[in-house]
């Protein structure tokens, strides 16, 4: 036996192999069989070639991936990994060998290949690193710096704080740790749910990996070996959330052509050669697109080029007038209407290290000390990590790599031609205690506060802590009640302003009184929640239409892939409670706006429940009109199914998995994903977990090999 594959009742693969390399090969093979279409989509997205079979809609992403040099960075990182850590490099090679073995059979199962006339390609050893980079490129939200630049220019520096809430493109999570003193078993519990764009097939793959060195189950990222985010090894378990750290920088570049070459103006006042070459981007159904790829000493140029650089005649003291705010000196790099050339500096491009050396030690961990040591090698994305072991040990820390540099770098794009914006080393990663046997991570300003700018409001974290601190001793089966809590604390500012209104029409008075009596729960069957959401939408839209914000409706012509971070309506929607609580807001009469919104909604109050409007809208590379089930929850609920207030009540983001790790008994652990273990439409395990996920239920983890079914379809000649 080199490797064996078993399945549980939900088709979840349990792999057993003779050594770590045979196990990695088996993991790659089973992933290719179950998720061939997803793997190939992710490979093409990482290489910037997805438009070649998905069509023009994917051109914006392909352009960004090419210009950011994701594939080249992955090659560099893998070459460095081979020199620095040959065992892990060999392990990654084993995984891609398995993917290549499984892809032909997997592609025959997946109808999307025939629909797009796509032939499966070859996975190189560096491909998993490219997929990891592509998946997490936007996790730190560097496009938000472009928004802050515009907001500062037009509204003044106070706008940074007013709009400092995680926005439409940010990924977050809930996670919590209970020490043995808080549980019914006397052993720790870990639980959580990562909030990401909901994709079909799902972004997480339930899997078990067993060999003589370890036996770990958890949530894998298809295309990546091991269990980097969530795992239970029997004696120790771990989970993560997005730390909301800022570790990527944008530089305004002054570029010029020097014959066939490109040069960039450096902080020393001299022109330096920049790398430049051209690539061809194939587009299904259209003519190919020529693309110039440029890289300066700061990093790859992701927007603009020599022809888009700023006019050097613009005065360095050019001022922008704030709407209701002070005059702000912001330099020619903020010239209105010109996006200019932007270079992206990100750690793996600088260090040739993606942190893959953490993955094998994480699987081999036996206690929290081992997990802690493994995560010292972690790079990106920067995460808050919680872990616990059967001896009662706990861990609550930040893991990753965040550069030390000027505060301006963290807030907005900075001029590459001025000194003072280079990187000066790396932050020490913070640790946090587990006070009173409870630790909560929900993207709030926790231990990672010194490392970021925009964090989630504290509502989810505060609510989880309040529920967990209620005085009972918790079991794994109790965690679903936390996962599915729908209380919306962020409704308070709008409801408080409603309470102060008078002189309303009878219909508006009735709606106001109804909302003030509402229990503030975004339950699926709640008509009051639907009415509140309708009022919130009306208020957001009226605010966005105010003249003070008019300049922010016309952002510069940045690449299309970055525009969600620049859209005004979502920014106002996510920052609504800050905007309503601020003492002054650029001369806007918020009371009058709320009165107007209330009267309008009262005239046409929604009659349906919240779930009639709040429906799941999963992303699919090849949309086939999937069902859009109704949901409970909202952006600031623990049940974080994110509508975009003012834009849509539909939810594209939400819990991409739910998990509970019990350190007393691994078989008491539970998990669920939004759809199923199999990525093939129509297969028995394609969407069989969706009803559980919608009801907030989890399926038990099964670990007894005698309770699993052997899967002979995955046998390979090398296995015998």
C-alpha positions as CSV (number, residue, x, y, z in Angstrom):
1,X,0.0,0.0,0.0
2,X,1.4,3.3,-1.1
3,X,-1.9,5.1,-0.7
4,X,-5.6,4.3,-0.1
5,X,-8.7,6.5,-0.5
6,X,-11.8,6.2,1.5
7,X,-15.0,8.2,1.5
8,X,-17.6,9.0,4.2
9,X,-21.3,9.4,3.7
10,X,-20.9,12.9,2.2
11,X,-18.2,11.8,-0.2
12,X,-15.4,13.5,1.8
13,X,-12.0,11.9,1.0
14,X,-10.0,10.3,3.7
15,X,-6.5,9.4,2.4
16,X,-4.0,7.0,3.9
17,X,-0.4,6.6,2.6
18,X,2.9,5.1,3.4
19,X,4.8,8.4,3.6
20,X,4.2,12.2,3.3
21,X,5.1,12.2,-0.4
22,X,2.8,9.4,-1.4
23,X,0.1,11.2,0.7
24,X,0.7,14.5,-1.1
25,X,0.4,12.7,-4.4
26,X,-2.8,11.1,-3.3
27,X,-4.2,14.5,-2.2
28,X,-3.4,16.0,-5.6
29,X,-5.0,13.0,-7.4
30,X,-8.2,13.0,-5.4
31,X,-8.5,16.8,-5.8
32,X,-8.1,16.5,-9.5
33,X,-10.8,13.8,-9.7
34,X,-13.3,15.8,-7.6
35,X,-12.4,19.3,-8.6
36,X,-10.7,19.2,-12.1
37,X,-12.7,22.1,-13.5
38,X,-12.0,24.3,-10.4
39,X,-8.3,23.4,-10.4
40,X,-7.9,24.3,-14.1
41,X,-9.8,27.6,-13.6
42,X,-7.5,28.5,-10.7
43,X,-4.4,27.6,-12.7
44,X,-5.4,29.7,-15.6
45,X,-6.4,32.6,-13.3
46,X,-3.0,32.4,-11.6
47,X,-1.3,32.5,-15.0
48,X,-3.5,35.2,-16.4
49,X,-4.9,33.0,-19.2
50,X,-8.5,32.5,-18.1
51,X,-10.0,34.7,-20.8
52,X,-8.7,32.3,-23.4
53,X,-11.6,29.9,-22.6
54,X,-14.0,31.9,-20.4
55,X,-14.1,35.0,-22.6
56,X,-13.8,38.8,-22.4
57,X,-15.3,39.0,-18.9
58,X,-12.1,37.6,-17.5
59,X,-9.7,40.0,-19.3
60,X,-9.6,42.5,-16.3
61,X,-8.3,39.8,-14.0
62,X,-5.9,38.3,-16.5
63,X,-4.4,41.8,-17.1
64,X,-3.9,42.3,-13.3
65,X,-2.4,38.8,-12.9
66,X,0.0,39.3,-15.7
67,X,1.0,42.8,-14.7
68,X,1.4,41.8,-11.1
69,X,3.7,39.0,-12.3
70,X,2.0,36.3,-10.2
71,X,3.3,33.3,-12.2
72,X,6.9,34.7,-12.3
73,X,6.8,35.3,-8.6
74,X,5.6,31.8,-8.0
75,X,8.5,30.4,-10.1
76,X,10.9,32.5,-8.0
77,X,9.4,31.3,-4.8
78,X,9.5,27.7,-5.8
79,X,13.1,28.0,-6.9
80,X,14.0,29.5,-3.6
81,X,12.1,26.8,-1.8
82,X,14.1,24.1,-3.5
83,X,17.3,25.7,-2.3
84,X,16.1,26.5,1.2
85,X,13.8,23.6,2.0
86,X,14.2,20.7,-0.5
87,X,11.9,18.4,1.5
88,X,8.9,20.7,1.2
89,X,9.7,21.4,-2.5
90,X,9.7,17.6,-3.1
91,X,6.4,17.4,-1.2
92,X,4.8,20.1,-3.4
93,X,6.1,18.3,-6.5
94,X,4.5,15.1,-5.3
95,X,1.2,17.0,-5.0
96,X,1.4,18.3,-8.6
97,X,2.4,14.8,-9.8
98,X,-0.9,13.6,-8.3
99,X,-2.9,16.4,-9.9
100,X,-1.4,15.6,-13.3
101,X,-2.3,11.9,-12.8
102,X,-5.9,12.7,-11.8
103,X,-6.7,15.5,-14.3
104,X,-7.6,13.3,-17.3
105,X,-10.2,11.3,-15.4
106,X,-11.4,14.4,-13.5
107,X,-11.9,16.3,-16.8
108,X,-13.9,13.4,-18.2
109,X,-16.3,13.8,-15.3
110,X,-16.7,17.6,-15.5
111,X,-19.0,18.8,-18.3
112,X,-17.5,22.3,-18.2
113,X,-14.5,21.1,-20.2
114,X,-16.7,20.2,-23.1
115,X,-18.7,23.4,-22.9
116,X,-15.6,25.5,-23.2
117,X,-13.5,23.1,-25.4
118,X,-10.8,23.3,-22.8
119,X,-8.2,20.6,-22.6
120,X,-6.6,20.0,-19.2
121,X,-3.1,21.4,-19.0
122,X,-0.1,20.5,-17.0
123,X,0.6,21.5,-13.4
124,X,4.1,22.6,-12.8
125,X,5.7,22.3,-9.3
126,X,5.3,26.1,-8.9
127,X,1.6,26.1,-9.9
128,X,0.3,25.6,-6.3
129,X,2.3,28.7,-5.3
130,X,0.8,30.7,-8.1
131,X,-2.7,29.6,-7.1
132,X,-2.0,30.6,-3.5
133,X,-0.8,34.0,-4.7
134,X,-3.7,34.5,-7.0
135,X,-6.3,33.5,-4.4
136,X,-4.9,35.9,-1.8
137,X,-3.5,38.8,-3.9
138,X,-6.4,41.1,-2.8
139,X,-6.8,39.8,0.8
140,X,-4.9,42.8,2.2
141,X,-7.1,45.2,0.2
142,X,-4.4,47.3,-1.3
143,X,-7.0,48.9,-3.7
144,X,-8.5,50.6,-0.6
145,X,-5.4,52.9,-0.7
146,X,-6.8,54.3,-3.9
147,X,-10.1,54.9,-2.3
148,X,-8.4,56.6,0.7
149,X,-6.4,58.8,-1.6
150,X,-9.5,60.1,-3.3
151,X,-11.4,60.5,0.0
152,X,-8.5,62.4,1.6
153,X,-8.2,64.6,-1.4
154,X,-11.9,65.5,-1.6
155,X,-13.1,65.2,2.0
156,X,-10.0,65.7,4.1
157,X,-7.9,63.4,6.3
158,X,-10.8,62.7,8.7
159,X,-12.4,60.6,6.0
160,X,-9.9,57.8,6.6
161,X,-11.5,57.2,10.0
162,X,-15.0,57.7,8.9
163,X,-14.7,55.1,6.2
164,X,-12.4,52.7,8.0
165,X,-14.5,49.6,7.9
166,X,-13.8,46.4,5.9
167,X,-15.2,47.0,2.5
168,X,-16.7,45.1,-0.4
169,X,-13.6,43.2,-1.4
170,X,-12.3,42.1,1.9
171,X,-12.3,38.6,3.2
172,X,-12.9,38.0,6.9
173,X,-13.9,35.3,9.4
174,X,-15.1,34.4,12.8
175,X,-13.1,32.2,15.1
176,X,-13.1,31.5,18.8
177,X,-11.3,29.4,21.4
178,X,-12.6,28.0,24.6
179,X,-10.2,26.7,27.2
180,X,-11.1,23.5,29.1
181,X,-12.4,25.6,32.0
182,X,-15.2,26.7,29.7
183,X,-16.3,23.4,28.2
184,X,-18.3,20.4,29.3
185,X,-15.4,18.0,28.7
186,X,-12.7,20.0,30.4
187,X,-10.8,20.0,27.1
188,X,-10.5,23.0,24.7
189,X,-12.9,23.7,21.8
190,X,-12.1,25.7,18.7
191,X,-14.7,26.9,16.2
192,X,-15.2,29.4,13.4
193,X,-16.3,30.1,9.9
194,X,-14.2,31.8,7.2
195,X,-16.1,34.6,5.3
196,X,-15.2,34.7,1.7
197,X,-16.8,35.0,-1.7
198,X,-19.0,31.9,-1.9
199,X,-17.9,29.9,-4.9
200,X,-19.3,26.9,-6.6
201,X,-17.4,24.6,-6.3
202,X,-16.4,25.8,-2.8
203,X,-13.1,27.4,-1.9
204,X,-12.5,24.8,0.9
205,X,-12.2,21.1,0.5
206,X,-13.0,18.8,3.5
207,X,-10.3,16.1,3.6
208,X,-8.3,13.8,5.9
209,X,-4.6,13.2,5.4
210,X,-3.0,10.2,7.3
211,X,0.4,8.6,7.1
212,X,2.8,7.1,9.8
213,X,3.9,10.6,10.8
214,X,0.5,12.2,11.3
215,X,-3.3,11.9,10.9
216,X,-4.9,15.3,10.3
217,X,-8.3,16.3,9.0
218,X,-9.4,19.8,8.0
219,X,-10.2,22.2,5.2
220,X,-7.8,22.3,2.3
221,X,-7.6,24.9,-0.4
222,X,-8.0,23.1,-3.7
223,X,-4.7,23.3,-5.6
224,X,-2.6,23.6,-2.4
225,X,-1.1,20.6,-0.5
226,X,-1.7,20.1,3.2
227,X,-4.1,22.0,5.5
228,X,-2.8,25.5,5.8
229,X,-5.8,27.2,7.5
230,X,-7.9,24.8,9.5
231,X,-6.9,21.4,10.9
232,X,-7.3,18.9,13.7
233,X,-4.4,16.5,14.3
234,X,-5.9,14.7,17.2
235,X,-3.6,16.1,19.9
236,X,-3.7,19.7,18.6
237,X,-6.0,21.7,16.4
238,X,-5.9,25.2,14.8
239,X,-7.9,27.8,12.8
240,X,-7.3,31.2,11.4
241,X,-9.0,34.5,10.5
242,X,-7.8,37.4,8.3
243,X,-5.7,39.7,10.5
244,X,-6.7,42.7,8.3
245,X,-3.0,43.6,8.2
246,X,-1.6,46.0,5.6
247,X,1.5,44.5,3.9
248,X,1.3,45.6,0.3
249,X,2.2,49.1,-0.9
250,X,1.3,51.1,-4.0
251,X,3.9,53.6,-5.5
252,X,3.2,56.3,-7.9
253,X,5.8,56.0,-10.6
254,X,7.3,58.5,-13.0
255,X,8.2,56.5,-16.1
256,X,9.8,57.4,-19.4
257,X,10.8,55.7,-22.5
258,X,14.5,55.7,-23.4
259,X,14.6,54.2,-26.9
260,X,13.3,50.6,-26.6
261,X,13.7,50.7,-22.8
262,X,11.7,52.1,-19.9
263,X,13.2,54.1,-17.0
264,X,11.7,55.0,-13.6
265,X,12.6,58.0,-11.5
266,X,14.0,56.9,-8.2
267,X,14.1,58.5,-4.8
268,X,17.8,59.5,-5.5
269,X,16.6,61.8,-8.3
270,X,18.1,59.6,-11.0
271,X,16.4,57.6,-13.8
272,X,16.9,53.8,-13.4
273,X,16.2,51.0,-15.9
274,X,12.9,49.2,-15.4
275,X,12.2,45.7,-16.7
276,X,9.8,45.8,-19.6
277,X,8.5,43.1,-22.0
278,X,5.3,42.5,-23.9
279,X,2.9,39.5,-23.6
280,X,-0.1,38.4,-25.6
281,X,-3.4,37.8,-23.9
282,X,-5.7,35.4,-25.7
283,X,-9.4,36.0,-25.5
284,X,-12.1,33.5,-26.5
285,X,-14.1,35.0,-29.4
286,X,-12.0,38.1,-29.8
287,X,-8.7,39.2,-31.2
288,X,-5.6,38.8,-28.9
289,X,-4.6,41.7,-26.7
290,X,-1.0,42.9,-26.5
291,X,0.1,43.8,-23.0
292,X,3.2,45.6,-21.8
293,X,4.6,44.3,-18.5
294,X,6.8,46.7,-16.6
295,X,8.6,46.3,-13.2
296,X,10.5,49.0,-11.4
297,X,12.7,48.7,-8.3
298,X,9.6,49.0,-6.2
299,X,7.6,46.3,-7.9
300,X,5.4,45.4,-10.9
301,X,3.5,48.2,-12.5
302,X,-0.2,47.1,-12.3
303,X,-1.7,50.3,-13.8
304,X,-0.6,52.8,-16.3
305,X,2.8,53.1,-18.0
306,X,5.2,55.7,-19.4
307,X,2.4,57.4,-21.2
308,X,0.2,57.7,-18.1
309,X,2.8,59.1,-15.7
310,X,2.2,62.5,-14.1
311,X,3.1,65.8,-15.6
312,X,6.3,66.8,-13.8
313,X,5.2,70.5,-14.2
314,X,2.4,69.9,-11.6
315,X,3.5,71.7,-8.5
316,X,4.5,69.4,-5.6
317,X,2.2,71.5,-3.3
318,X,-1.0,71.0,-5.3
319,X,-3.9,71.2,-2.9
320,X,-7.2,69.4,-2.8
321,X,-10.1,71.1,-1.2
322,X,-12.1,69.0,1.2
323,X,-15.9,69.1,1.1
324,X,-16.4,70.6,4.5
325,X,-12.9,69.7,5.5
326,X,-9.5,71.5,5.4
327,X,-7.3,72.1,2.4
328,X,-5.0,69.2,2.0
329,X,-1.5,69.2,0.4
330,X,-1.3,66.0,-1.5
331,X,1.1,66.5,-4.3
332,X,0.9,65.9,-8.1
333,X,0.5,62.2,-7.7
334,X,-3.2,62.9,-6.7
335,X,-3.9,64.9,-9.8
336,X,-7.6,64.5,-10.6
337,X,-8.6,62.5,-13.6
338,X,-5.2,60.8,-14.1
339,X,-4.6,57.4,-12.6
340,X,-0.9,57.4,-13.5
341,X,1.5,54.5,-13.2
342,X,1.1,52.4,-10.1
343,X,3.6,49.8,-8.9
344,X,2.7,47.1,-6.4
345,X,5.2,46.0,-3.8
346,X,4.2,42.8,-2.1
347,X,6.3,40.6,0.2
348,X,6.7,37.4,-1.9
349,X,8.0,39.5,-4.8
350,X,10.6,41.0,-2.5
351,X,11.6,37.9,-0.5
352,X,10.9,35.0,-2.9
353,X,9.1,33.3,0.0
354,X,5.4,32.4,0.2
355,X,5.7,30.6,3.6
356,X,5.2,27.1,2.2
357,X,7.9,25.9,4.6
358,X,5.2,26.2,7.4
359,X,2.9,23.6,5.8
360,X,4.6,20.3,6.6
361,X,5.6,21.3,10.1
362,X,2.0,22.3,10.7
363,X,0.8,18.8,9.7
364,X,3.4,17.2,12.0
365,X,2.5,19.4,15.0
366,X,1.7,17.6,18.2
367,X,1.0,20.6,20.5
368,X,0.6,24.4,20.4
369,X,4.3,24.9,20.7
370,X,4.8,23.0,17.5
371,X,2.0,25.0,15.8
372,X,3.6,28.2,17.0
373,X,7.0,27.2,15.7
374,X,5.6,26.1,12.3
375,X,3.9,29.5,11.9
376,X,7.1,31.4,12.4
377,X,7.7,30.5,8.7
378,X,4.3,31.8,7.6
379,X,4.3,34.7,5.1
380,X,0.9,35.5,3.6
381,X,-1.9,36.2,3.9
382,X,-1.3,37.6,7.4
383,X,-3.6,35.7,9.8
384,X,-4.7,35.7,13.4
385,X,-4.2,32.1,14.5
386,X,-5.8,30.2,17.4
387,X,-4.7,26.7,18.5
388,X,-5.2,24.4,21.4
389,X,-4.0,20.9,22.4
390,X,-5.1,18.0,24.5
391,X,-2.8,19.1,27.4
392,X,-4.7,22.3,27.7
393,X,-2.2,24.5,25.9
394,X,-3.6,27.4,23.9
395,X,-2.2,29.8,21.3
396,X,-3.5,33.2,20.1
397,X,-1.1,35.0,17.7
398,X,-0.6,36.8,14.4
399,X,1.3,35.0,11.7
400,X,2.8,36.5,8.6
401,X,5.1,39.1,7.2
402,X,4.4,42.8,7.4
403,X,7.0,45.4,6.4
404,X,8.2,48.3,8.5
405,X,7.7,51.5,6.6
406,X,6.3,55.0,6.8
407,X,2.7,55.4,7.9
408,X,1.9,57.1,4.6
409,X,2.6,53.9,2.8
410,X,-0.2,52.2,4.7
411,X,-2.8,54.9,4.0
412,X,-2.4,55.7,0.3
413,X,-0.1,55.4,-2.8
414,X,3.2,57.2,-2.2
415,X,5.6,58.8,-4.7
416,X,8.4,56.5,-5.8
417,X,10.6,59.4,-6.6
418,X,10.7,60.7,-3.0
419,X,12.8,59.3,-0.2
420,X,11.3,57.9,2.9
421,X,9.0,55.2,1.5
422,X,11.3,52.2,1.3
423,X,10.8,49.1,3.5
424,X,13.0,48.9,6.7
425,X,12.6,45.3,7.8
426,X,9.7,43.4,9.3
427,X,7.3,43.7,12.2
428,X,7.5,41.3,15.1
429,X,4.3,39.3,15.1
430,X,2.0,40.1,18.1
431,X,0.7,37.5,20.6
432,X,-2.5,37.8,22.7
433,X,-3.6,36.1,25.9
434,X,-6.7,33.9,26.3
435,X,-8.4,35.9,29.1
436,X,-11.0,34.0,31.2
437,X,-10.7,31.0,28.9
438,X,-12.2,32.8,25.9
439,X,-10.4,34.2,22.8
440,X,-12.4,35.7,19.9
441,X,-11.1,36.7,16.5
442,X,-13.5,38.4,14.1
443,X,-11.3,40.8,12.1
444,X,-11.7,43.5,14.8
445,X,-8.9,45.6,16.2
446,X,-7.3,42.8,18.2
447,X,-3.7,41.8,18.4
448,X,-3.2,42.8,14.7
449,X,-4.2,46.4,15.4
450,X,-0.7,47.8,15.0
451,X,-0.4,46.1,11.6
452,X,-3.4,47.5,9.7
453,X,-5.7,50.4,8.9
454,X,-9.2,49.2,8.2
455,X,-10.7,46.5,10.5
456,X,-14.2,45.1,10.9
457,X,-16.4,46.8,13.4
458,X,-16.3,45.1,16.8
459,X,-19.9,43.8,16.7
460,X,-19.3,40.2,15.7
461,X,-16.4,39.8,18.2
462,X,-18.4,41.5,21.0
463,X,-21.4,39.4,20.3
464,X,-19.5,36.1,20.2
465,X,-17.7,37.0,23.5
466,X,-21.0,37.9,25.1
467,X,-22.6,34.7,24.1
468,X,-19.7,32.5,25.1
469,X,-19.4,34.3,28.5
470,X,-23.0,33.5,29.4
471,X,-21.9,31.2,32.2
472,X,-22.5,27.8,30.8
473,X,-20.1,25.0,29.9
474,X,-20.0,24.5,26.2
475,X,-19.9,21.4,24.0
476,X,-19.1,21.0,20.3
477,X,-22.8,20.5,19.6
478,X,-23.6,23.9,21.1
479,X,-21.4,25.9,18.6
480,X,-24.0,26.0,15.9
481,X,-26.0,28.5,18.0
482,X,-23.0,30.8,17.9
483,X,-22.4,30.3,14.2
484,X,-26.0,31.3,13.3
485,X,-26.6,34.2,15.6
486,X,-28.4,37.0,13.7
487,X,-28.3,40.0,16.1
488,X,-27.4,43.2,14.2
489,X,-25.7,45.6,16.6
490,X,-24.8,48.0,13.8
491,X,-28.5,48.9,13.4
492,X,-28.3,51.0,16.5
493,X,-27.2,54.4,15.0
494,X,-30.0,54.4,12.4
495,X,-32.6,53.3,14.9
496,X,-31.5,55.9,17.4
497,X,-32.0,58.6,14.9
498,X,-35.4,57.2,14.0
499,X,-36.4,57.5,17.6
500,X,-35.7,61.3,17.6
501,X,-38.0,61.9,14.5
502,X,-41.3,63.6,15.0
503,X,-43.9,65.2,12.7
504,X,-44.2,62.1,10.6
505,X,-47.1,60.9,8.5
506,X,-49.2,58.1,10.0
507,X,-47.6,55.5,7.7
508,X,-44.1,56.6,8.6
509,X,-44.9,56.8,12.3
510,X,-46.2,53.2,12.1
511,X,-43.0,52.0,10.4
512,X,-40.8,53.9,12.8
513,X,-42.6,52.4,15.8
514,X,-42.4,48.9,14.3
515,X,-38.7,49.2,13.7
516,X,-38.0,50.5,17.2
517,X,-39.8,47.5,18.6
518,X,-37.9,45.1,16.3
519,X,-35.6,42.6,18.0
520,X,-32.7,43.6,15.7
521,X,-32.3,40.1,14.4
522,X,-31.8,39.5,10.7
523,X,-33.8,36.3,10.7
524,X,-34.7,34.7,7.4
525,X,-38.4,34.9,8.1
526,X,-38.4,38.4,9.6
527,X,-40.5,41.0,7.8
528,X,-39.1,43.6,10.2
529,X,-35.6,42.8,9.1
530,X,-36.7,43.3,5.5
531,X,-38.2,46.6,6.4
532,X,-35.0,47.7,8.2
533,X,-32.9,46.7,5.2
534,X,-35.2,48.7,2.9
535,X,-34.8,51.8,5.0
536,X,-31.0,51.3,5.2
537,X,-30.8,51.1,1.5
538,X,-32.8,54.3,1.1
539,X,-30.6,56.1,3.5
540,X,-27.4,54.9,1.9
541,X,-28.6,56.0,-1.5
542,X,-29.6,59.4,-0.3
543,X,-26.3,59.9,1.4
544,X,-24.4,58.9,-1.7
545,X,-26.3,61.4,-3.8
546,X,-25.2,64.3,-1.6
547,X,-23.1,67.0,-3.4
548,X,-20.3,66.6,-0.8
549,X,-19.7,63.1,-2.1
550,X,-20.1,63.9,-5.8
551,X,-16.3,63.9,-6.6
552,X,-16.1,60.4,-5.3
553,X,-18.6,59.1,-7.9
554,X,-16.0,59.7,-10.6
555,X,-12.8,57.9,-9.6
556,X,-9.8,57.9,-11.9
557,X,-9.6,55.3,-14.6
558,X,-8.0,52.5,-12.6
559,X,-8.0,48.9,-13.9
560,X,-11.5,47.3,-13.8
561,X,-10.3,44.6,-11.3
562,X,-9.7,47.3,-8.7
563,X,-12.9,49.3,-9.1
564,X,-15.1,47.5,-6.4
565,X,-12.9,49.2,-3.8
566,X,-13.6,52.6,-5.3
567,X,-17.4,52.4,-5.6
568,X,-19.0,55.1,-3.4
569,X,-22.3,53.4,-2.6
570,X,-20.7,50.3,-1.0
571,X,-18.3,52.4,0.9
572,X,-21.1,54.5,2.4
573,X,-23.1,51.3,3.1
574,X,-20.4,49.6,5.1
575,X,-19.5,52.8,6.9
576,X,-23.1,53.9,7.6
577,X,-22.9,53.6,11.4
578,X,-19.8,55.8,11.5
579,X,-21.3,58.4,9.1
580,X,-24.5,58.5,11.3
581,X,-22.6,58.8,14.6
582,X,-20.1,61.5,13.5
583,X,-20.7,64.8,15.1
584,X,-20.8,66.6,11.8
585,X,-20.8,65.2,8.2
586,X,-19.7,67.7,5.6
587,X,-22.8,69.9,6.2
588,X,-25.2,67.1,5.4
589,X,-28.6,67.2,7.2
590,X,-28.8,63.5,8.2
591,X,-32.1,64.0,10.1
592,X,-33.8,65.3,7.0
593,X,-32.4,62.5,4.8
594,X,-33.5,59.8,7.3
595,X,-37.0,61.4,7.4
596,X,-37.2,61.4,3.6
597,X,-36.0,57.7,3.5
598,X,-38.5,56.7,6.1
599,X,-41.4,58.3,4.4
600,X,-40.4,56.8,1.1
601,X,-40.2,53.3,2.5
602,X,-43.4,53.7,4.5
603,X,-45.2,54.4,1.3
604,X,-44.0,51.1,-0.2
605,X,-43.0,48.9,2.7
606,X,-41.7,45.5,1.7
607,X,-44.3,42.8,2.4
608,X,-41.9,39.8,2.2
609,X,-39.4,38.3,4.6
610,X,-35.7,39.2,4.7
611,X,-34.8,35.9,2.9
612,X,-37.0,36.9,0.0
613,X,-34.5,39.6,-0.9
614,X,-31.4,38.4,0.9
615,X,-30.4,35.5,-1.4
616,X,-27.2,33.6,-2.0
617,X,-25.4,34.6,-5.2
618,X,-22.4,32.2,-5.6
619,X,-19.6,32.9,-8.0
620,X,-19.1,30.4,-10.8
621,X,-16.5,30.5,-13.5
622,X,-19.1,29.3,-16.0
623,X,-22.5,30.4,-14.7
624,X,-25.3,28.0,-15.2
625,X,-28.1,29.8,-13.3
626,X,-27.7,28.2,-9.9
627,X,-30.4,28.2,-7.3
628,X,-30.3,31.3,-5.1
629,X,-31.7,30.2,-1.7
630,X,-32.8,32.8,0.8
631,X,-30.6,33.5,3.8
632,X,-30.6,34.8,7.3
633,X,-27.9,37.1,8.7
634,X,-26.1,40.2,7.5
635,X,-22.7,41.8,7.2
636,X,-22.3,42.7,10.9
637,X,-24.1,39.6,12.3
638,X,-22.1,36.6,13.6
639,X,-24.0,34.9,10.7
640,X,-22.1,37.1,8.3
641,X,-23.9,36.7,5.0
642,X,-22.9,40.0,3.4
643,X,-25.3,42.1,1.6
644,X,-23.9,45.4,0.1
645,X,-26.1,48.0,1.7
646,X,-27.4,50.5,-0.8
647,X,-26.5,48.3,-3.8
648,X,-28.0,44.9,-3.3
649,X,-29.6,42.7,-0.6
650,X,-28.1,39.6,-2.3
651,X,-25.1,38.0,-0.7
652,X,-21.9,37.0,-2.6
653,X,-19.9,36.5,0.6
654,X,-20.6,34.4,3.6
655,X,-19.4,31.4,5.6
656,X,-17.3,29.4,3.1
657,X,-17.2,26.6,5.7
658,X,-18.2,26.1,9.4
659,X,-16.0,24.0,11.7
660,X,-15.8,22.9,15.3
661,X,-12.7,21.1,16.6
662,X,-13.2,19.2,19.9
663,X,-9.9,18.4,21.7
664,X,-11.6,15.9,23.9
665,X,-12.8,13.6,21.1
666,X,-12.0,14.3,17.5
667,X,-15.1,12.3,16.4
668,X,-17.2,14.9,18.3
669,X,-15.9,17.6,15.9
670,X,-18.1,18.9,13.2
671,X,-17.9,20.7,9.8
672,X,-20.0,21.8,6.8
673,X,-19.4,23.6,3.5
674,X,-22.0,25.5,1.4
675,X,-22.3,22.9,-1.3
676,X,-20.5,19.6,-1.2
677,X,-17.3,17.6,-1.6
678,X,-17.6,17.0,-5.3
679,X,-17.3,19.8,-7.8
680,X,-19.1,17.9,-10.6
681,X,-22.6,19.2,-11.3
682,X,-25.3,16.6,-10.8
683,X,-23.1,14.2,-8.8
684,X,-24.5,12.9,-5.5
685,X,-22.1,15.0,-3.4
686,X,-22.2,18.2,-5.4
687,X,-24.8,20.1,-3.3
688,X,-25.7,17.6,-0.6
689,X,-24.4,19.8,2.2
690,X,-26.3,22.9,1.1
691,X,-29.5,22.1,3.1
692,X,-27.4,21.6,6.3
693,X,-25.4,24.9,5.6
694,X,-28.6,26.8,5.1
695,X,-30.1,25.5,8.4
696,X,-26.9,26.2,10.3
697,X,-26.3,22.5,11.0
698,X,-22.9,20.7,10.8
699,X,-22.2,17.1,9.9
700,X,-20.2,15.0,12.3
701,X,-16.6,14.2,11.6
702,X,-16.0,10.5,11.0
703,X,-12.5,9.1,11.6
704,X,-12.9,5.3,12.0
705,X,-11.5,3.7,8.9
706,X,-14.0,0.8,9.4
707,X,-16.9,3.4,9.1
708,X,-15.6,4.6,5.7
709,X,-16.0,3.2,2.2
710,X,-12.9,2.4,0.1
711,X,-12.8,4.3,-3.2
712,X,-11.1,2.1,-5.8
713,X,-11.6,4.5,-8.6
714,X,-8.5,6.4,-7.3
715,X,-6.1,3.5,-7.3
716,X,-3.0,4.1,-9.4
717,X,-0.4,1.7,-10.6
718,X,2.2,3.3,-8.3
719,X,0.0,2.4,-5.3
720,X,0.6,-1.4,-5.5
